[in-house]
Amino acid sequence: MDNLDSQTYETFEKDPIKYSQYEKAVRCALLDRVPESERKSKVTVIMVVGAGRGPLVQCCLQAAETSGCRVKVFAIEKNPNAVVTLEARNMDQWKGKVTVVATDMRVWRPEHKADIMVSELLGSFGDNELSPECLDGAQHFLARDGISIPCNSTSFMAPLSAAKLHTELVNSNDSKQLETPFVVMLHNVYRMADVKEVFKFQHPNPENDTPSGPNNARYACVKFKTNQAAVMHGFAGYFESVLYKDVIISINPPTHSPGMFSWFPIYFPFKTPVYIPENSDITIHIWRRTLGYKVWYEWTMTDPCTLPIHNSNGSAYFIGL
């Protein structure tokens, strides 16, 4: 997994809606977890995994202040450039209240378990930035009764007519582009049916306690009904995540968090566009495959016609752990 650059961090950090929701979720979790009579004495351990340059750390400290709860905050981050910023903020802004841990969350072995684990590892399709694998790896330092924020993520999809996007991929003269999902702002497109749920991941993952361990491979068969005729060029992907109880963040069109801009949708292209008549059934099959240090998606259509499986065995695209 590659480290993010400064510009990417800066873009993420400008999203006020996302971080206000995270702060609200942490505050609610603290108030639920700590009885009012113990808020001045009991210390809650919060671990921010993949802390970046510290926006979630700031959320946790602000949530502790507004809830009146005492906390011990750990910031775990493997990117050495981000660690420099964390250490500077801890010295200048947080006055040494935070323990900065410069390591990969999957290999760290802490002395104390976390009461609350906070992360922002979600991608445009929920799991496409490997949040399940990362959080499974970090789950060993969450207490048995600990709270994960977010506590789940769900992906969604909808068939898409996107002639301009398809043309741009064709003109790239790279056939792999037509078997690669892209995160993109969707302009001049037509969503041909309502969005449907695809995959769901729970945190903490109950499969971590099974003998075989967690299995983050997935398969879904998703069916749609079109209202009018159109040429289908692939499908759009979205996500929705419950941070804690009724606190959510979402780019799923029916539940989109107003004003949140950290994520664009993801576009899964078809190599060959398909004309879909009015009132047609559409059946999409999608797999999330895992093998060793690789994760990738495969997808195809079987109704109203059958297409080849796209990105078979990760031949055009995969995500490296």
C-alpha positions in Angstrom: 0.0 0.0 0.0 1.4 3.4 -1.1 1.7 6.4 1.3 -0.5 9.4 0.5 1.1 12.6 -0.6 0.6 16.0 1.1 -1.8 17.3 -1.5 -4.1 14.3 -1.0 -4.0 14.8 2.8 -4.8 18.5 2.4 -7.8 17.7 0.2 -9.2 15.2 2.7 -8.7 17.5 5.6 -10.8 20.3 4.0 -14.0 18.3 4.3 -15.9 19.8 7.4 -18.9 17.4 7.2 -16.9 14.2 7.4 -15.0 15.3 10.5 -18.0 16.8 12.2 -19.7 13.4 11.8 -16.6 11.6 13.2 -16.5 14.0 16.2 -20.2 13.4 16.9 -19.7 9.6 16.7 -16.7 9.6 19.1 -18.6 11.9 21.5 -21.7 9.6 21.4 -19.5 6.5 22.0 -17.7 8.2 25.0 -21.0 9.2 26.5 -22.4 5.6 26.1 -19.3 4.0 27.4 -18.6 6.1 30.4 -21.2 6.6 33.1 -21.7 10.2 34.2 -20.4 9.5 37.7 -17.1 8.2 36.2 -16.3 10.8 33.6 -13.9 12.7 35.7 -11.9 9.6 36.8 -12.2 6.9 34.2 -9.7 7.1 31.3 -10.9 5.8 27.9 -8.2 4.6 25.5 -8.8 5.8 21.9 -6.6 4.6 19.1 -6.7 6.4 15.7 -5.4 4.0 13.1 -4.1 5.5 9.9 -4.0 8.9 11.7 -2.5 10.8 8.7 -1.7 14.3 9.7 -4.1 14.3 12.6 -7.6 15.5 11.7 -9.2 12.4 13.4 -7.0 12.9 16.4 -8.3 16.5 16.7 -11.8 15.2 16.5 -11.2 12.7 19.3 -9.7 15.4 21.6 -12.6 17.8 20.8 -15.1 15.0 21.5 -13.5 14.3 24.9 -13.7 18.0 25.8 -17.3 18.4 24.9 -18.4 15.1 26.5 -16.4 15.8 29.7 -14.6 12.4 29.4 -10.9 11.7 30.1 -9.1 10.0 27.2 -5.7 8.7 26.3 -5.2 9.0 22.6 -2.8 7.0 20.4 -2.1 8.0 16.8 -0.8 5.1 14.7 0.6 6.1 11.3 3.2 4.4 9.0 3.8 7.3 6.6 7.0 8.9 7.8 6.1 12.3 6.3 2.7 12.3 8.1 4.4 11.2 11.3 6.5 14.4 11.3 3.4 16.5 11.1 1.7 14.5 13.9 4.7 14.9 16.2 4.8 18.7 15.5 1.1 19.0 16.2 1.5 17.0 19.4 4.2 19.3 20.6 2.7 22.6 19.5 -1.1 22.1 19.5 -2.0 19.1 21.6 0.7 19.8 24.3 1.9 16.2 24.5 -1.6 14.7 25.1 -1.2 12.2 22.2 1.1 9.2 21.9 2.4 9.1 18.3 3.2 5.5 17.1 5.2 5.4 13.8 4.4 1.9 12.5 1.9 -0.1 10.4 -1.3 -0.8 12.3 -1.2 -4.4 11.3 2.0 -5.2 13.1 1.9 -3.0 16.2 1.5 -4.8 19.5 0.4 -2.3 22.2 0.6 -2.8 25.9 -3.0 -1.6 26.4 -6.2 -2.5 24.5 -8.3 0.3 22.8 -11.7 1.1 24.1 -12.5 3.0 20.9 -10.7 2.5 17.6 -11.2 5.2 15.0 -10.2 5.1 11.3 -10.9 6.8 8.0 -9.8 4.1 5.5 -12.9 4.0 3.4 -12.8 4.3 -0.3 -15.5 5.3 -2.9 -16.8 1.8 -3.0 -16.3 1.3 0.8 -13.8 -1.5 0.7 -11.7 -0.5 -2.4 -9.0 1.1 -0.2 -8.6 -2.1 1.7 -10.3 -1.0 4.9 -11.4 -4.5 5.8 -7.9 -5.9 5.6 -6.4 -3.0 7.5 -9.0 -3.1 10.2 -8.9 -6.8 10.6 -5.1 -6.5 11.1 -5.7 -3.8 13.7 -8.5 -5.5 15.5 -6.1 -7.4 17.9 -5.6 -4.2 19.9 -9.3 -3.5 20.3 -10.8 -4.6 23.6 -13.4 -7.4 23.5 -16.2 -4.9 24.3 -14.5 -2.1 22.3 -16.1 0.2 19.7 -14.9 0.6 16.1 -15.7 3.8 14.4 -16.8 3.2 11.7 -18.7 0.1 12.7 -19.6 -1.0 9.1 -19.5 0.0 5.5 -21.8 -1.0 2.6 -21.2 -0.6 -1.1 -23.9 0.2 -3.7 -24.1 0.2 -7.4 -26.3 1.4 -10.3 -26.2 0.8 -14.1 -24.7 3.8 -15.9 -24.9 5.4 -19.3 -21.7 7.4 -19.7 -20.7 7.9 -23.3 -18.1 10.6 -22.6 -16.3 8.5 -20.0 -16.3 5.4 -22.3 -14.9 7.5 -25.2 -12.1 8.8 -23.1 -11.1 5.3 -22.0 -11.2 4.0 -25.6 -9.1 7.0 -26.8 -6.4 6.2 -24.1 -5.3 3.3 -26.4 -4.8 1.1 -23.3 -7.1 -1.8 -23.3 -6.6 -2.3 -19.6 -8.3 1.0 -18.9 -11.6 -0.6 -19.9 -11.2 -3.2 -17.2 -10.1 -0.8 -14.4 -12.4 0.9 -12.0 -11.9 4.7 -11.7 -12.8 7.2 -9.0 -14.4 10.1 -11.0 -16.8 13.0 -10.6 -19.8 11.8 -12.7 -20.9 14.6 -15.2 -23.2 14.1 -18.2 -24.2 10.6 -17.2 -27.5 8.9 -16.8 -28.1 6.5 -13.9 -30.4 3.9 -15.5 -32.0 2.5 -12.3 -32.1 3.0 -8.6 -29.0 2.0 -6.6 -28.8 -1.5 -5.0 -26.7 -2.8 -2.2 -23.6 -4.9 -3.0 -21.1 -5.8 -0.2 -21.2 -5.2 3.5 -18.3 -5.3 6.0 -18.7 -5.2 9.8 -16.2 -3.8 12.3 -15.0 -5.4 14.5 -15.2 -8.4 12.3 -16.6 -11.5 14.1 -14.7 -13.8 11.7 -11.5 -12.7 13.3 -12.3 -15.0 16.2 -12.9 -18.1 14.0 -10.3 -20.8 13.4 -10.0 -20.0 9.7 -9.8 -16.2 10.3 -11.5 -13.4 8.3 -12.5 -13.9 4.7 -13.0 -10.6 2.9 -13.7 -12.1 -0.5 -17.2 -11.4 -1.7 -19.7 -12.2 -4.5 -22.9 -10.4 -5.4 -25.5 -10.8 -8.1 -27.4 -7.5 -8.4 -30.6 -7.1 -10.5 -32.1 -3.9 -11.8 -35.1 -2.8 -13.8 -34.8 0.0 -16.3 -37.4 2.6 -17.0 -36.3 3.8 -20.4 -34.0 2.7 -23.2 -30.3 3.7 -23.0 -26.8 2.5 -23.8 -25.1 1.1 -20.8 -21.3 1.7 -20.4 -20.8 0.1 -17.0 -22.0 0.9 -13.5 -21.4 3.5 -10.8 -20.3 2.5 -7.3 -21.0 4.3 -4.0 -20.7 3.6 -0.3 -22.5 4.3 3.0 -20.9 3.9 6.4 -22.4 3.8 9.9 -19.8 5.5 12.1 -21.7 4.8 15.4 -25.4 4.2 15.9 -27.3 6.8 13.9 -24.2 8.8 12.8 -23.4 8.0 9.1 -21.3 9.3 6.2 -22.5 8.5 2.7 -22.0 9.2 -1.0 -25.0 6.8 -1.8 -27.3 9.1 -3.7 -30.4 8.5 -1.5 -28.5 9.1 1.7 -25.7 11.4 0.6 -24.2 13.4 3.4 -25.0 17.1 2.5 -21.8 19.1 1.7 -19.4 16.1 2.0 -16.9 16.1 -0.8 -14.0 13.7 0.2 -15.2 11.0 -2.1 -16.3 10.9 -5.7 -18.2 7.8 -7.1 -16.3 4.9 -8.6 -16.9 3.8 -12.2 -16.7 0.2 -13.4 -16.5 0.3 -17.2 -17.7 -2.3 -19.8 -15.3 -3.0 -22.6 -18.3 -3.1 -25.0 -21.3 -0.8 -24.5 -24.7 -2.6 -24.4 -28.0 -1.2 -25.7 -30.7 -1.7 -23.0 -34.3 -1.6 -24.2 -37.0 0.1 -22.1 -38.4 -1.9 -19.1 -35.5 -4.4 -19.3 -34.0 -6.5 -16.6 -30.3 -6.1 -15.9 -28.2 -8.6 -14.0 -24.7 -7.7 -12.9 -22.3 -10.1 -11.2 -19.4 -8.7 -9.2 -16.6 -10.5 -7.2 -14.2 -9.1 -4.7 -11.2 -11.4 -5.0 -8.3 -11.8 -2.5 -5.1 -13.8 -3.0 -2.0 -13.3 -0.9 -1.1 -9.6 -1.0 -3.5 -8.8 -3.9 -7.2 -7.7 -3.9 -9.2 -7.0 -7.0 -12.7 -6.8 -8.5 -14.1 -8.8 -11.4 -17.5 -8.0 -13.0 -19.8 -9.0 -15.8 -23.4 -8.9 -17.1 -25.6 -11.9 -17.8 -28.9 -10.1 -18.6 -30.1 -8.9 -21.1 -26.9 -10.3 -22.7 -23.7 -12.0 -21.5 -20.4 -10.2 -21.4 -16.9 -11.5 -20.7 -15.7 -11.3 -17.1 -13.8 -8.0 -16.8 -10.4 -7.9 -15.0 -10.3 -11.7 -14.7 -7.6 -12.8 -12.1 -6.7 -9.1 -11.7 -5.1 -9.0 -15.1 -5.7 -5.3 -15.7 -5.9 -4.0 -12.1 -5.4 -5.0 -8.5 -4.7 -3.3 -5.1 -1.6 -4.4 -3.3 -1.6 -4.9 0.4 
